[in-house]
Amino acid sequence: MQNVLDIFKKFLDEVWKWLEKQLKPPMVFSAQTLVLLSFYSLFTGILTTGFTRRFIIACGWMFFITGIAWLMNEKPIRINNSILLNFWITGVIICLFVFGYILEDLEQLELWVTLPLVVMLITAINDFTDTNLKFYIPNVPTRQKLVTLLAVHLLISCWLQFFFAANNLLNDYSSLIGENFRNSAFVIKIPFVPNPTEKGEIILSSVVAPVKVKLNNRSWQEMEGLLQLPDRKRWIEDIHRAVLGRLSPAKENSLWKMDTTVSKEDWGYDLELFSIWNGPSSNGGGIKFSSKCQIKKINTSPSEINSQFTSKVSSTSKMECQKIIKTRRRL
C-alpha cells in the first residue's frame, strides 16, 4: 500500500512540475502573466455577485485581450507565411467582449460589420506605436499602406452589411428567391442549390383545396349562385385570408392578392384562380400563379325510393383543377 501511495505522489509531483513549467511566466511583466490574471479574474468573479462580479470579469476580459495580443505579437500567426492573422484574432476577441459580454447580444449583425473596422484600428495602433507603446508618426510607405488597408477593410464592412441586408430582405420576402438575378452585378444564384417551393404556389394550392370542397357535389343552382359576383369574391377572400393566417408571419404575406375569373361553357363553367404577387420582381411586372378548374354538371338519377314520388333528374357539380402554372406579368 505504501508503494502505491509513493507512486501516486511521484505522479502528482511530475504533473505539478509540468504545469509549473507551462504556466510560469518568464518574467513578472509578460503576456503569460496577463493571461493568468484573466483566468484568476474569471474565477474570482464567479464567486461574487452584482456589479462587482461584472467589473471583475470585465477586467479579466481586458487582461485576456491584452495578453493574447502580446503573445501573438511575439509569435505571429500567418497563413502560407504571408497573411497575418494576429489582428483578426484580437479583433474577434474584442468584438466578443463588447457584443457578447457588455451588450449581451452576440446575434447582432453589427458585430460582423464592425469586426473589419476594429481590425483596422488595431493595425493602425500597432503602426503608430513602438515596442514601449510610445506614439510616433510612421514613414510615408507605412502611411500609404494604412490608407490602402483602411479602404480594403471599409469595403469588407460594406460587403458584409450588404450581405446581411440582402439576407434580411430574402427572409422577409422569400418569394424573391425564385427571381432571375442574371442582370444583377452583386447577387448570384448557386446553380446546384434547388429552389424551395415558391410561396405563391403554396398559397394557391392551399386555396384550391377548400374551394373544391365548397363547390363540389352541390346542386347546380346553388353552385351557380356561389360563382356570381360579389358573393364569389367574398368567400374566396375569406379562404385566402384563412390560408395567409396559417402561414408563418412574414412581411410579404400582405403582398399576395387573390383573383378569379369565370367563363360559361357548354359543359359547365371554367373557374380560374390566381395568386398574384404585387411585390418587387426582376421584370417589374410581378408574378402570377394560376390554376384552371372545370366545373361540370353531373346528372344523377333519383333513387328507387324517391322514384315513387318524383321522376325529376337532379344535377350536381363536379370540380377538377389543373396543375398550378407560374407566369410573369408584363408592365
RODO-2510 file (C-alpha; in nm, 4 decimals, decimal comma):
residues 331
     n   res          X          Y          Z
     1     m     0,0000     0,0000     0,0000
     2     q     0,2855     0,2374     0,0805
     3     n     0,4399     0,1709    -0,2621
     4     v     0,1136     0,2692    -0,4341
     5     l     0,0985     0,5963    -0,2384
     6     d     0,4613     0,6734    -0,3252
     7     i     0,3948     0,6142    -0,6964
     8     f     0,0841     0,8354    -0,6861
     9     k     0,2737     1,1106    -0,5024
    10     k     0,5548     1,0929    -0,7560
    11     f     0,2996     1,1186    -1,0392
    12     l     0,1420     1,4301    -0,8828
    13     d     0,4871     1,5869    -0,8419
    14     e     0,5606     1,5311    -1,2101
    15     v     0,2254     1,6780    -1,3146
    16     w     0,2819     1,9839    -1,0932
    17     k     0,6309     2,0405    -1,2350
    18     w     0,4919     2,0167    -1,5900
    19     l     0,2109     2,2638    -1,5139
    20     e     0,4549     2,4995    -1,3422
    21     k     0,6851     2,4862    -1,6428
    22     q     0,3999     2,5529    -1,8848
    23     l     0,2227     2,8260    -1,6851
    24     k     0,5019     3,0081    -1,5048
    25     p     0,5677     3,3387    -1,6805
    26     p     0,9250     3,4012    -1,7955
    27     m     0,9114     3,7365    -1,6087
    28     v     0,6621     3,9237    -1,3932
    29     f     0,5512     4,1706    -1,6631
    30     s     0,4748     3,9400    -1,9563
    31     a     0,1907     3,8187    -2,1757
    32     q     0,1623     3,4949    -1,9790
    33     t     0,1063     3,6952    -1,6592
    34     l    -0,1848     3,8826    -1,8159
    35     v    -0,3455     3,5610    -1,9421
    36     l    -0,3131     3,4029    -1,5968
    37     l    -0,4620     3,7168    -1,4404
    38     s    -0,7587     3,6875    -1,6761
    39     f    -0,8307     3,3314    -1,5577
    40     y    -0,7853     3,4393    -1,1955
    41     s    -1,0307     3,7277    -1,2505
    42     l    -1,2828     3,4892    -1,4055
    43     f    -1,2573     3,2506    -1,1089
    44     t    -1,2824     3,5377    -0,8591
    45     g    -1,5754     3,6947    -1,0429
    46     i    -1,7734     3,3711    -1,0318
    47     l    -1,7531     3,3814    -0,6514
    48     t    -1,9053     3,7321    -0,6341
    49     t    -2,2391     3,8840    -0,7429
    50     g    -2,3877     4,2020    -0,8875
    51     f    -2,1785     4,4918    -1,0142
    52     t    -1,8610     4,3557    -0,8500
    53     r    -1,8903     4,0352    -1,0474
    54     r    -1,9359     4,2119    -1,3819
    55     f    -1,6500     4,4527    -1,3090
    56     i    -1,4030     4,1768    -1,2118
    57     i    -1,4936     3,9622    -1,5137
    58     a    -1,4655     4,2702    -1,7404
    59     c    -1,1141     4,3252    -1,6041
    60     g    -1,0436     3,9593    -1,6806
    61     w    -1,1543     4,0139    -2,0417
    62     m    -0,9189     4,3134    -2,0706
    63     f    -0,6285     4,1151    -1,9258
    64     f    -0,7053     3,8321    -2,1699
    65     i    -0,7277     4,0609    -2,4762
    66     t    -0,4026     4,2372    -2,3874
    67     g    -0,2239     3,9100    -2,3109
    68     i    -0,3344     3,7399    -2,6343
    69     a    -0,2381     4,0453    -2,8410
    70     w     0,1027     4,0494    -2,6720
    71     l     0,1561     3,6766    -2,7262
    72     m     0,0717     3,6997    -3,0953
    73     n     0,2961     3,9998    -3,1353
    74     e     0,5820     3,7849    -3,0063
    75     k     0,4794     3,4787    -3,2109
    76     p     0,2889     3,5966    -3,5206
    77     i     0,0371     3,3582    -3,6783
    78     r     0,0497     3,3554    -4,0573
    79     i    -0,1112     3,1619    -4,3426
    80     n     0,1424     3,0498    -4,6034
    81     n     0,3957     3,2780    -4,4351
    82     s     0,2231     3,5815    -4,5833
    83     i    -0,1272     3,6501    -4,4436
    84     l    -0,1049     3,7792    -4,0856
    85     l    -0,3930     3,6679    -3,8604
    86     n    -0,2854     3,8346    -3,5340
    87     f    -0,5028     4,1431    -3,5634
    88     w    -0,8052     3,9469    -3,6834
    89     i    -0,7879     3,7107    -3,3841
    90     t    -0,7542     4,0060    -3,1456
    91     g    -1,0412     4,1840    -3,3217
    92     v    -1,2692     3,8809    -3,2850
    93     i    -1,1946     3,8628    -2,9106
    94     i    -1,2652     4,2368    -2,8686
    95     c    -1,5970     4,2066    -3,0543
    96     l    -1,6941     3,9045    -2,8441
    97     f    -1,6192     4,1097    -2,5315
    98     v    -1,8178     4,4140    -2,6461
    99     f    -2,1179     4,2412    -2,8041
   100     g    -2,1198     3,9212    -2,6009
   101     y    -2,0348     4,0444    -2,2512
   102     i    -2,1134     4,4177    -2,2391
   103     l    -2,4155     4,4269    -2,4753
   104     e    -2,5086     4,0602    -2,4129
   105     d    -2,6228     4,0068    -2,7703
   106     l    -2,3981     3,8018    -2,9982
   107     e    -2,6731     3,7838    -3,2613
   108     q    -2,6341     4,1499    -3,3540
   109     l    -2,5262     4,1785    -3,7164
   110     e    -2,3224     4,4866    -3,6238
   111     l    -2,0690     4,2502    -3,4647
   112     w    -1,9526     4,1182    -3,8018
   113     v    -1,9877     4,4538    -3,9792
   114     t    -1,7761     4,6228    -3,7118
   115     l    -1,5094     4,3500    -3,6993
   116     p    -1,3050     4,4685    -4,0046
   117     l    -1,3018     4,8238    -3,8668
   118     v    -1,1816     4,7003    -3,5263
   119     v    -0,9061     4,5041    -3,7012
   120     m    -0,8077     4,8181    -3,8920
   121     l    -0,7952     5,0197    -3,5676
   122     i    -0,5672     4,7592    -3,4061
   123     t    -0,3421     4,7647    -3,7137
   124     a    -0,3182     5,1437    -3,7010
   125     i    -0,2375     5,1416    -3,3265
   126     n     0,0374     4,8864    -3,3919
   127     d     0,1917     5,1029    -3,6661
   128     f     0,1655     5,4278    -3,4685
   129     t     0,3310     5,2945    -3,1509
   130     d     0,6679     5,1365    -3,0787
   131     t     0,7506     4,8425    -2,8517
   132     n     0,7328     5,0750    -2,5489
   133     l     0,3821     5,1920    -2,6511
   134     k     0,5142     5,5403    -2,7339
   135     f     0,3330     5,7269    -3,0108
   136     y     0,5203     5,8199    -3,3274
   137     i     0,4326     5,9078    -3,6874
   138     p     0,5269     5,6261    -3,9262
   139     n     0,7084     5,6853    -4,2526
   140     v     0,5328     5,7599    -4,5821
   141     p     0,5212     5,3980    -4,7162
   142     t     0,3626     5,2813    -4,3908
   143     r     0,1020     5,5581    -4,4055
   144     q     0,0234     5,4696    -4,7669
   145     k    -0,0155     5,1062    -4,6631
   146     l    -0,2560     5,2096    -4,3850
   147     v    -0,4695     5,4130    -4,6280
   148     t    -0,4919     5,1117    -4,8604
   149     l    -0,5773     4,8797    -4,5699
   150     l    -0,8444     5,1241    -4,4485
   151     a    -1,0086     5,1217    -4,7927
   152     v    -0,9971     4,7386    -4,8064
   153     h    -1,1452     4,6992    -4,4569
   154     l    -1,4182     4,9539    -4,5296
   155     l    -1,5021     4,7568    -4,8453
   156     i    -1,5225     4,4333    -4,6438
   157     s    -1,7560     4,6008    -4,3928
   158     c    -1,9757     4,7314    -4,6735
   159     w    -1,9951     4,3882    -4,8347
   160     l    -2,0861     4,2283    -4,5022
   161     q    -2,3553     4,4923    -4,4461
   162     f    -2,4885     4,4332    -4,7987
   163     f    -2,4939     4,0568    -4,7394
   164     f    -2,6954     4,0917    -4,4186
   165     a    -2,9315     4,3454    -4,5793
   166     a    -2,9933     4,1131    -4,8764
   167     n    -3,0356     3,8147    -4,6444
   168     n    -3,2898     4,0023    -4,4298
   169     l    -3,4757     4,1080    -4,7446
   170     l    -3,4965     3,7472    -4,8642
   171     n    -3,6143     3,6358    -4,5189
   172     d    -3,8940     3,8948    -4,5233
   173     y    -3,9759     3,8390    -4,8918
   174     s    -3,8867     3,4762    -4,9606
   175     s    -4,0646     3,4877    -5,2980
   176     l    -3,7686     3,6861    -5,4332
   177     i    -3,5545     3,3694    -5,4147
   178     g    -3,7254     3,2435    -5,7286
   179     e    -3,6392     3,5610    -5,9223
   180     n    -3,3914     3,5911    -6,2072
   181     f    -3,0662     3,7533    -6,0902
   182     r    -2,8775     3,7369    -6,4202
   183     n    -2,8741     4,1140    -6,4578
   184     s    -2,7552     4,1722    -6,1017
   185     a    -2,3973     4,2887    -6,0509
   186     f    -2,3975     4,1762    -5,6867
   187     v    -2,6214     3,8724    -5,6365
   188     i    -2,5694     3,5325    -5,7975
   189     k    -2,7520     3,2037    -5,7591
   190     i    -2,5664     2,8886    -5,6656
   191     p    -2,6622     2,6575    -5,9533
   192     f    -2,6619     2,3272    -5,7640
   193     v    -2,8842     2,4511    -5,4782
   194     p    -3,2518     2,3744    -5,5599
   195     n    -3,5094     2,6494    -5,5180
   196     p    -3,7664     2,5941    -5,2429
   197     t    -4,1356     2,5708    -5,3299
   198     e    -4,2491     2,9248    -5,4011
   199     k    -4,4930     3,0831    -5,1608
   200     g    -4,7369     3,1746    -5,4362
   201     e    -4,7699     2,8076    -5,5293
   202     i    -4,8137     2,7129    -5,1621
   203     i    -5,0856     2,9775    -5,1168
   204     l    -5,2747     2,8837    -5,4321
   205     s    -5,2647     2,5099    -5,3651
   206     s    -5,3922     2,5803    -5,0117
   207     v    -5,6776     2,7891    -5,1569
   208     v    -5,7740     2,5384    -5,4289
   209     a    -5,8449     2,2584    -5,1790
   210     p    -6,1178     2,4411    -4,9776
   211     v    -6,2625     2,5880    -5,2994
   212     k    -6,3099     2,2343    -5,4333
   213     v    -6,4750     2,1347    -5,1059
   214     k    -6,7119     2,4334    -5,1308
   215     l    -6,8134     2,3802    -5,4953
   216     n    -6,8025     2,0020    -5,5284
   217     n    -7,1201     1,7918    -5,5016
   218     r    -7,3527     2,0892    -5,4686
   219     s    -7,6788     2,1301    -5,6520
   220     w    -7,6189     2,3024    -5,9840
   221     q    -7,8350     2,6028    -5,8968
   222     e    -7,6570     2,6534    -5,5625
   223     m    -7,3144     2,6247    -5,7265
   224     e    -7,4082     2,8823    -5,9917
   225     g    -7,5140     3,1186    -5,7157
   226     l    -7,1730     3,0845    -5,5467
   227     l    -6,9969     3,1784    -5,8713
   228     q    -7,1847     3,5062    -5,9051
   229     l    -7,0263     3,8368    -5,8035
   230     p    -6,9944     3,9798    -5,5409
   231     d    -7,0619     3,6585    -5,3481
   232     r    -6,7737     3,4761    -5,5198
   233     k    -6,5219     3,7461    -5,4335
   234     r    -6,6317     3,7489    -5,0694
   235     w    -6,5954     3,3790    -4,9926
   236     i    -6,2766     3,3437    -5,1999
   237     e    -6,1230     3,6292    -4,9982
   238     d    -6,2324     3,4616    -4,6745
   239     i    -6,0499     3,1427    -4,7768
   240     h    -5,7444     3,3429    -4,8855
   241     r    -5,7246     3,5263    -4,5514
   242     a    -5,7570     3,1982    -4,3626
   243     v    -5,4707     3,0481    -4,5673
   244     l    -5,2460     3,3512    -4,5017
   245     g    -5,3270     3,3270    -4,1324
   246     r    -5,1946     2,9704    -4,1218
   247     l    -4,8655     3,0653    -4,2884
   248     s    -4,5624     3,1705    -4,0868
   249     p    -4,5733     3,5501    -4,0317
   250     a    -4,3801     3,7418    -4,2985
   251     k    -4,3905     4,0927    -4,4415
   252     e    -4,4578     3,9577    -4,7887
   253     n    -4,7881     3,7905    -4,6937
   254     s    -4,9795     4,1169    -4,7388
   255     l    -4,8421     4,1493    -5,0942
   256     w    -5,0141     3,8315    -5,2173
   257     k    -5,3585     3,9015    -5,3633
   258     m    -5,6274     3,6643    -5,4877
   259     d    -5,8308     3,6969    -5,8065
   260     t    -6,0688     3,4777    -6,0066
   261     t    -6,2320     3,4649    -6,3480
   262     v    -6,5363     3,2624    -6,4519
   263     s    -6,6492     3,1775    -6,8036
   264     k    -6,9561     2,9743    -6,9028
   265     e    -6,9057     2,6785    -7,1376
   266     d    -7,1417     2,4266    -7,2994
   267     w    -7,0479     2,1621    -7,0463
   268     g    -7,0391     2,3893    -6,7384
   269     y    -6,8018     2,6589    -6,6106
   270     d    -6,4310     2,7438    -6,6279
   271     l    -6,3090     2,8843    -6,2960
   272     e    -5,9544     3,0191    -6,2953
   273     l    -5,7865     3,1014    -5,9633
   274     f    -5,4945     3,3461    -5,9461
   275     s    -5,2421     3,4126    -5,6704
   276     i    -5,0819     3,7449    -5,7667
   277     w    -4,7532     3,8830    -5,6303
   278     n    -4,7620     4,2633    -5,6039
   279     g    -4,4141     4,2945    -5,4520
   280     p    -4,0786     4,3668    -5,6199
   281     s    -3,9704     4,1488    -5,9115
   282     s    -3,6876     4,1328    -6,1634
   283     n    -3,9049     4,2441    -6,4570
   284     g    -4,1088     4,4974    -6,2588
   285     g    -4,4391     4,3391    -6,3579
   286     g    -4,4803     4,0878    -6,0798
   287     i    -4,5545     3,7162    -6,0697
   288     k    -4,8816     3,5282    -6,1103
   289     f    -4,9662     3,1686    -6,0213
   290     s    -5,2793     3,0279    -6,1789
   291     s    -5,4840     2,7106    -6,1702
   292     k    -5,7687     2,6460    -6,4165
   293     c    -6,0596     2,4450    -6,2828
   294     q    -6,3500     2,2909    -6,4712
   295     i    -6,6889     2,2626    -6,3074
   296     k    -6,9110     2,0107    -6,4881
   297     k    -7,2759     1,9264    -6,4445
   298     i    -7,3384     1,5704    -6,3329
   299     n    -7,6927     1,4407    -6,3764
   300     t    -7,7955     1,1936    -6,1074
   301     s    -8,0989     0,9656    -6,1347
   302     p    -8,3447     0,9566    -5,8457
   303     s    -8,3169     0,6617    -5,6099
   304     e    -8,5675     0,3784    -5,6249
   305     i    -8,7429     0,5014    -5,3117
   306     n    -8,7661     0,8619    -5,4316
   307     s    -8,8715     0,7483    -5,7791
   308     q    -9,2132     0,6593    -5,6387
   309     f    -9,2743     1,0284    -5,5714
   310     t    -9,0712     1,2066    -5,8403
   311     s    -8,9011     1,1230    -6,1629
   312     k    -8,7100     1,4534    -6,1847
   313     v    -8,3358     1,4168    -6,2560
   314     s    -8,1147     1,6255    -6,0214
   315     s    -7,7899     1,7913    -6,1271
   316     t    -7,4792     1,8277    -5,9086
   317     s    -7,1402     1,9848    -5,9652
   318     k    -6,8039     1,8152    -6,0064
   319     m    -6,4859     2,0271    -5,9961
   320     e    -6,1429     1,9279    -6,1235
   321     c    -5,8361     2,1542    -6,1253
   322     q    -5,5248     2,1509    -6,3399
   323     k    -5,1628     2,1881    -6,2328
   324     i    -5,0545     2,5275    -6,0979
   325     i    -4,8710     2,7388    -6,3570
   326     k    -4,6327     3,0282    -6,2903
   327     t    -4,6298     3,3236    -6,5289
   328     r    -4,4725     3,6689    -6,5237
   329     r    -4,6854     3,9729    -6,5718
   330     r    -4,5553     4,2383    -6,8077
   331     l    -4,5620     4,6091    -6,7429
***
